[in-house]
Amino acid sequence: MVTCPKCGEEYSLGRKINHSCKGFSIEHGVIFNDDRKNNPWNCYSIDEVDKKILNVLQRNDKISYRELSEKLELAASTIHNRVVKLIEEEIIKQFGAIVDPEKIGYNSIAIVGLSVDPMKMKQIAEIISSYDETQLVAISTGDHDIIAQIIAKDEKSLWNFINIKIKTINGIKPHIHVSNFLDIFKSTHSIKIA
């Protein structure tokens, strides 16, 4: 079920619905702000079928629609349509292989905490994001303005990257906090969907 955020009316997913209420519309079970170009906002509501699909795909994104339909006891066309919708709504961000960094020669992983000029925060985050060595870059609250996860072949490569590429960015404050990973007990992109 999808509930309109303005009038509170409820609609079941899977039906074509054109509902307008004070600037909001519901189409195919998705709530949209009518000013999508300037102020995109949607609140796609996933149901139990979507949750089951997502849980399986997170474990095995190579599974065929036929195998998935047998596993979930649904028509392959239903599975296909649901997956397409989940991709369109960017609930599924991407498919792909997750590689063990150590097995391909990347033996140094670190989290780097940066304090930066607040007026340059977004620009600095975008610069750091452009480097191949960064796996995650986020603006955060707490002790650091920007947190980055960096991967390198070894300690020397890591420190060269930090000293040559990170510290030289205009707007980064002198104190940089680096926490190297020694052992990784869990690393996953999966989210339990209940």
N, C-alpha and C positions, 0 to 999 in steps of 0.2 A: 504494500500500500504506500502511496505517496500522499502527503498532506500539503496543501497549499499554505505557504507561510503567512499569507494575508487573511484569507477567509476561513481557513481551517477545513475546507472540504477535502474528503479523501477519495482517492482514485486507485484502482488496482492496476498493476503493471501489465503490459502486454496489449493494451487497447490503445488505439489512436485517440488521443484526447486533445482538443483545442479548448483551453480554458483560459480566460483572461480575467484578472482580478487586480486592479490597482497597480499595473505595471509588471505583473508576473503572468507567465503562461505555462501551461503544462502540455508537453507534446511527447507522445510515446512514453509516458511515465516519468519524464524528466522535467523538473521545474526550472524555468529560465527567467532571468531578469530580462524584460523586453528591450533594454538598452544593452544588448550583448556586445556590440562593437566597442563601446566606451567603458562599460562596466560589466565584464563577463562574470556571471555567477550562475552556477548550476548546482543542484543538489540531487544527483542521481541516487536513487534509493535502491540498493541491491537487496534481492530477496534470497530465500533459502537456496534456490537453484543456482543463482550467481555465486553464493558463498561456497557451495560444493564444487562448482567449476573452478573457482579461484584456488581453493585448497588443493585440488588435484594438479592444476597447472603449475603451482609453485613447487611441487615435488617433481613434476615431469612435464616440461613444456614441449616435449617431442611427441607426446601422446596424440594419436590421430583422433579426429572427431568421432569416427566409428567406435574406437576403443572407449573413448570418454562416454559416448552415448550408451554403450553396453554397461559400463561401470555405474552410471547414474540412472540407467533405465529410462532414458529420454531419447527422442528422435535426434539423429545426427544433425538435421537441419535446425532444430531448436538450439542445440549446442553451438553450432556455427553462428547463428544469429546473435546469441547471447555473447559469445566471444567478440564478435565484431563490435557490438554495442559497448562492451567493456573497454575495448581498445579506443573507440571513438570518444568515449567519455574520459579517457586517460586514467582509468582505474588500473588497467594493465598498462604500465609505462613502457615496457620492452620485454622481448624474449631474448635469451642468449645463454652462452656458456659462462659458468662461474669458474674461474681458474684459480688453482692453488698457487699463490705467488712464489713460495719457496721452491716449488718444483720447476719453475721456469727461471730461477736465478735471482729473484728479488728477496733478499734476506733481511732487509731492514724496513720496518714499518713504524711510523711514529705519528702521534697526534701533536699538532703544533697549535698553541694558543697565542693569539696576537692581539695587542691593544693598538688601536688605530685612530687616526683623526676622524671624528664622527662625520665630518662633511665629505669624506672620501671613502666611507665604509663600503658602499655598494661597488664603487669603481675598483677598489682594492680586491674585493671578493671576486669580481669578474676577471681581473688579471690573474689571480692565483688559480682560478678555475680553468684558465686556458692552458695551464701546464699539464703535460702528460703524467708527471709525477704525482699529481693530486688525484685522490680517489673520492674525496668528499670535501666540500667547502661549505660552511654554514655561518651565517651571522647568528650570534648567540647572546644570551643574557649571562650574567655571572661574572667571573673573574676576567674573561677574555671577550673581546668584541667579535673576533672571527676565530673559528676552529677549523683546522684543515687536517685531513689524514693524508700522509705522504708515504709513498712507496719508493724504495731505492734498492740498487743492487747490493750495497753494503753501507757501513757507517760513514766511510769517507765520502761516498756519493751523496748520502743524505745531507751531511754537513756542507758539502759544496753547494748543493741545491739551496739550502737555507741561507747560506752566506752570500751567494752570488745572485740568486733570483728573488728570494723573499726579502732579505734585509735591505736590498737596494730599491724597493718599491717606495715611492714618495708617499708619506703619510703613515708609515708604520712606525710605532714608537719603539725605542731601543730594547726594552725587555721582552724577549721572546721565550715562551715556555715550551720546552720539548719533552715529551714523554715517549720513550722508545718501548715498543712491544718486545717482551722476552719470550713468552709463550702465549699462544692464542688458544683458548679453550672453546670458544664458540664464535663463529662468523657466519651470518646468514642474511639473506635478503627476504626470507619468508616472514609473513605476518599471519598469525593464527586468526582466522576469520570465523567467529562463532555466531 
